[in-house]
Amino acid sequence: MSDDRGAGDDGDGRIVGGRYRLLGGMGGEGAGVVWRAWDVEAGREVAVKAPRVPGEPGSEEFRRAAHRLYQEARAAARVEHPGAVVIQDVVVEGEDQLPWVVMELVEGESLAEALELGPLGYVEAARVGGVVLGALRAAHAVGIVHRDVRPEHVLLGADGQVVVTDFGIAHGYEEGGTVRELEFAAPEWAAGGHAGAESDLWSLGVLLYAAVEGVSPFRRGTAEETLAAVLAGEVPEPVQAGELGAVLSGLLVKEPGERMGAGEVEEVLRAVSGGVVPEGDAGDGRARGVVPEREAPRERVVVPEEQSGYDVQEPARRRPFPLSLFFG
């Protein structure tokens, strides 16, 4: 299929993966840069994420990190839920063999951008949180842990649409990690331990707190101070949480096994939001509640593993945020 799209202001017309023409940057952060792109074969716009990988290109650290991103992005393509972004493709590009992640393009603003104008009411926060929870439960059902749930990764589209992005392409909190990354991280994950479904629930709790209070409970002036607050700090009593107070106190518990379960959280969010939260089903991850309709998920065209150039048997590894910054 031919296309009649030219390059955007800073896309320079580069073609990624033989079919995705970069049109222009849509923003970026520590984990990578997102581009608006044109799929020349399907004739539609998509979002393409170019990850940032630690280490020098060609180094063992760089190669392992790129391999981990590739594996996790491919796995995340299995997540199907109205509130989860559709990963359409993962392509390995350039001499550095970086995996570029191709996703559906969701027009709108992030929750982080919305909160710059002020906090949400607790009813609306419950509605948004319910969709996020449904997407997380769908991911957990297929063995995917997000590990980086925060307002930047929740998109608010037209007609009340809520979409969670960056499944499978989050990374460990390495040296140089930002306050923004750490303030939503579960304590067990920030400390370099295992991140499970309970870790995502903690992050959801921080997100809900930030949504109603306007700021997360652990934000401090430096990464070191933020990490200390996440690991050992008390949660300030929320003043605008309303009926969400029980969910916040139930999720923001340092011990993972003592946090409120996803099913109970879902029931509360549905009740508070007036019943518009999708009913989660850990069996198939699909919603049955009243949510804004989305276009059907696009066809997934993920590159076969044998064509990726990676050793698919290599285990994923990561480095935690250096606790020496906290413990001295």
C-alpha positions in Angstrom: 0.0 0.0 0.0 1.4 3.4 -0.9 1.1 6.4 1.4 0.8 10.1 0.8 2.2 11.2 4.2 5.3 13.3 4.4 7.6 13.6 7.4 6.6 15.6 10.4 8.5 18.5 11.9 11.1 16.3 13.4 10.4 12.9 12.0 12.7 13.4 9.0 10.7 10.7 7.2 12.7 7.8 8.8 11.1 4.4 8.2 11.2 2.0 11.2 10.8 -1.7 10.7 10.2 -1.3 7.0 6.7 0.2 7.4 6.4 2.9 10.1 7.3 6.4 8.9 8.1 8.7 11.8 6.0 11.9 11.6 7.0 13.8 14.7 7.7 13.4 18.4 4.8 13.1 20.9 6.9 13.5 24.0 9.4 11.5 26.0 10.6 10.7 29.5 13.2 8.5 31.1 12.0 5.2 29.5 12.0 6.5 26.0 10.5 8.8 23.3 7.1 8.3 21.7 6.6 9.2 18.0 3.5 9.7 15.9 4.1 7.5 12.9 2.3 6.4 9.7 1.9 2.7 9.0 2.6 2.7 5.2 1.2 -0.9 4.8 -2.1 -0.5 6.8 -2.6 3.2 5.9 -3.1 4.5 9.4 -1.4 6.5 12.2 0.2 4.7 15.1 2.4 5.5 18.1 5.9 4.2 18.1 8.0 4.1 21.3 11.8 4.2 21.0 13.1 3.0 24.3 16.1 4.4 26.2 18.3 1.6 27.3 21.0 1.8 30.1 24.6 1.2 29.2 26.7 1.9 26.2 25.6 0.5 22.8 27.4 -2.7 22.2 28.0 -3.4 25.9 26.7 -6.5 27.7 24.5 -4.3 29.9 23.0 -2.6 26.9 22.4 -5.9 25.1 20.7 -7.5 28.1 18.5 -4.5 28.7 17.4 -4.3 25.0 16.7 -8.1 25.0 14.6 -7.7 28.2 12.6 -4.9 26.7 12.0 -7.0 23.5 10.7 -10.0 25.5 8.5 -8.0 27.7 7.0 -5.9 25.0 6.1 -9.1 23.0 4.6 -10.6 26.1 2.5 -7.4 26.7 1.0 -7.8 23.3 -1.2 -10.5 24.8 -3.0 -8.1 27.1 -6.6 -7.5 25.9 -8.8 -5.1 27.7 -10.7 -1.9 26.7 -8.4 0.0 29.1 -5.1 -1.4 27.9 -3.3 0.1 24.9 -3.0 -2.3 21.9 0.6 -3.3 21.1 0.5 -4.0 17.4 4.2 -4.8 16.6 7.7 -4.9 18.1 10.5 -4.3 15.6 14.2 -4.5 16.1 15.9 -1.6 14.5 19.4 -0.1 13.8 22.9 -1.2 14.5 22.2 -1.1 18.3 19.3 -3.6 17.8 16.8 -1.7 19.9 13.2 -3.0 20.0 10.8 -0.3 18.9 7.2 -0.8 20.2 4.3 0.0 17.9 1.0 0.8 19.6 -2.4 2.1 18.7 -2.5 5.9 18.7 -4.8 7.3 21.4 -5.6 10.9 21.0 -6.0 12.8 24.2 -4.1 13.9 27.3 -2.4 12.0 30.0 -3.8 11.9 33.5 -0.6 13.8 34.6 -1.5 16.6 32.2 -5.1 16.7 33.5 -3.9 16.9 37.1 -1.8 19.9 36.3 -5.2 21.7 36.2 -6.2 20.4 39.6 -7.2 17.2 41.3 -10.2 15.0 40.2 -13.3 14.6 42.3 -13.3 11.3 44.1 -16.2 9.9 41.9 -14.3 10.6 38.7 -11.1 9.3 40.2 -12.9 6.1 41.1 -14.1 5.8 37.5 -10.6 6.3 36.0 -9.1 4.0 38.7 -11.6 1.3 37.9 -10.6 1.1 34.2 -6.9 1.1 35.2 -7.6 -1.7 37.6 -9.4 -3.7 35.0 -6.5 -3.3 32.6 -4.0 -4.4 35.3 -6.1 -7.4 36.2 -6.2 -8.4 32.5 -2.4 -8.1 32.4 -1.9 -10.1 35.6 -4.1 -12.8 34.2 -1.6 -13.5 31.4 1.4 -13.1 33.7 2.3 -9.4 32.9 3.2 -7.0 35.7 3.2 -3.3 34.6 5.7 -2.1 37.3 5.3 1.6 36.3 1.7 2.6 36.9 1.6 6.4 37.2 -0.4 9.3 35.7 1.9 9.7 32.7 1.0 6.2 31.6 -2.8 6.7 31.8 -4.3 8.4 28.8 -7.7 10.2 28.8 -9.3 10.1 25.4 -12.5 11.4 24.0 -15.9 10.6 25.5 -14.4 9.4 28.8 -12.0 6.9 27.3 -9.2 5.7 29.7 -6.2 3.7 28.4 -3.2 2.4 30.3 0.1 2.4 28.3 3.6 1.1 28.7 2.7 -2.5 29.6 5.9 -4.5 29.4 8.2 -1.7 28.7 8.8 -0.4 32.2 12.3 -0.7 33.7 14.1 -1.1 37.0 14.8 2.0 39.1 18.4 2.4 38.2 21.0 5.0 39.2 19.7 8.3 38.0 16.0 7.3 38.6 13.8 10.3 39.0 11.5 11.5 41.8 8.6 11.0 39.4 9.5 7.3 38.8 10.1 6.5 42.5 7.1 8.2 44.0 4.7 5.7 42.4 7.0 2.6 42.9 6.0 -0.1 45.3 8.5 -0.4 48.2 9.4 -4.0 47.4 10.2 -3.0 43.8 12.1 0.2 44.6 14.2 -1.8 47.1 15.3 -4.2 44.3 13.0 -7.1 45.1 10.3 -8.9 43.2 7.5 -7.0 41.6 4.2 -8.8 41.5 0.5 -8.0 41.0 0.4 -6.5 44.5 3.1 -4.0 43.4 0.8 -2.7 40.7 -2.0 -2.4 43.2 0.3 -0.3 45.4 1.0 2.0 42.5 -2.7 2.2 41.7 -3.2 3.4 45.3 -0.6 6.1 44.9 -2.2 7.1 41.6 -5.7 7.4 43.2 -4.2 9.4 46.0 -2.6 11.8 43.6 -5.8 12.0 41.6 -7.8 13.2 44.5 -5.2 15.2 46.5 -3.3 16.6 43.5 0.1 15.2 44.6 1.4 11.8 45.5 1.9 11.1 49.2 5.6 10.3 48.8 6.9 13.2 46.6 10.0 14.8 48.1 12.6 17.2 46.8 15.2 14.6 45.7 15.2 10.9 44.5 16.9 9.9 47.8 14.3 11.5 49.9 11.5 10.1 47.8 12.9 6.6 48.1 13.1 7.0 51.8 9.5 8.0 52.0 8.4 5.1 49.8 10.3 2.6 51.9 9.6 3.9 55.4 7.4 7.0 55.3 3.9 7.4 56.7 1.1 8.1 54.3 -0.4 11.6 55.0 -4.1 11.4 55.8 -6.0 12.3 52.6 -8.5 15.2 52.9 -10.4 14.9 49.6 -10.7 11.2 49.1 -14.3 10.9 50.3 -15.5 7.3 49.9 -12.1 6.3 48.4 -10.4 6.6 51.7 -10.8 2.9 52.5 -9.2 1.9 49.2 -6.3 4.2 49.7 -5.6 2.9 53.2 -6.1 -0.6 52.0 -3.7 -0.4 49.1 -0.9 1.8 50.6 0.3 -0.9 53.0 4.1 -1.6 52.9 3.7 -5.4 53.2 2.5 -6.7 49.8 0.6 -9.6 51.2 -1.5 -7.3 53.5 -2.8 -5.0 50.8 -6.4 -4.9 49.8 -7.2 -7.5 47.1 -8.1 -6.5 43.5 -11.6 -7.9 43.8 -12.4 -5.9 46.8 -10.9 -2.7 45.3 -13.0 -3.3 42.2 -16.2 -3.5 44.2 -15.5 -0.3 46.0 -14.5 1.6 42.9 -17.6 0.4 41.1 -19.8 1.5 44.0 -18.2 4.9 44.3 -18.2 5.7 40.6 -21.9 4.8 40.3 -21.5 1.5 38.5 -19.6 2.6 35.4 -16.4 0.7 36.3 -15.8 -2.5 34.2 -16.4 -5.7 36.1 -13.0 -7.5 36.1 -12.7 -11.1 35.2 -9.3 -12.5 35.9 -10.2 -15.4 33.7 -10.4 -13.6 30.4 -9.5 -10.0 31.3 -12.5 -8.5 29.4 -14.9 -5.9 30.7 -18.6 -6.4 31.2 -19.5 -3.0 32.7 -20.6 0.2 31.1 -17.5 1.9 29.6 -17.1 4.1 26.5 -16.8 2.1 23.4 -13.4 1.8 21.7 -12.5 0.7 18.3 -11.9 -3.0 18.1 -8.2 -4.0 18.8 -6.1 -3.8 15.7 -4.5 -6.8 14.1 -1.3 -7.7 15.9 1.7 -8.2 13.5 4.4 -8.8 16.1 7.7 -10.0 14.5 8.4 -13.7 15.1 11.1 -14.3 17.8 13.3 -16.1 15.4 13.6 -13.0 13.3 14.5 -10.7 16.2 18.2 -11.3 16.4 18.0 -12.1 20.1 18.7 -15.3 22.0 15.2 -15.9 23.2 16.4 -18.2 26.0 18.3 -15.5 27.8 16.8 -14.6 31.1 15.8 -11.0 31.9 17.8 -9.2 34.5 17.6 -5.7 36.0 19.5 -3.5 38.4 17.6 -1.9 41.3 17.8 1.7 42.3 21.0 1.9 44.4 19.9 1.7 48.0 23.3 3.2 49.0 21.7 6.6 48.2 19.2 5.9 51.0 21.2 3.9 53.5 24.4 5.9 53.0 
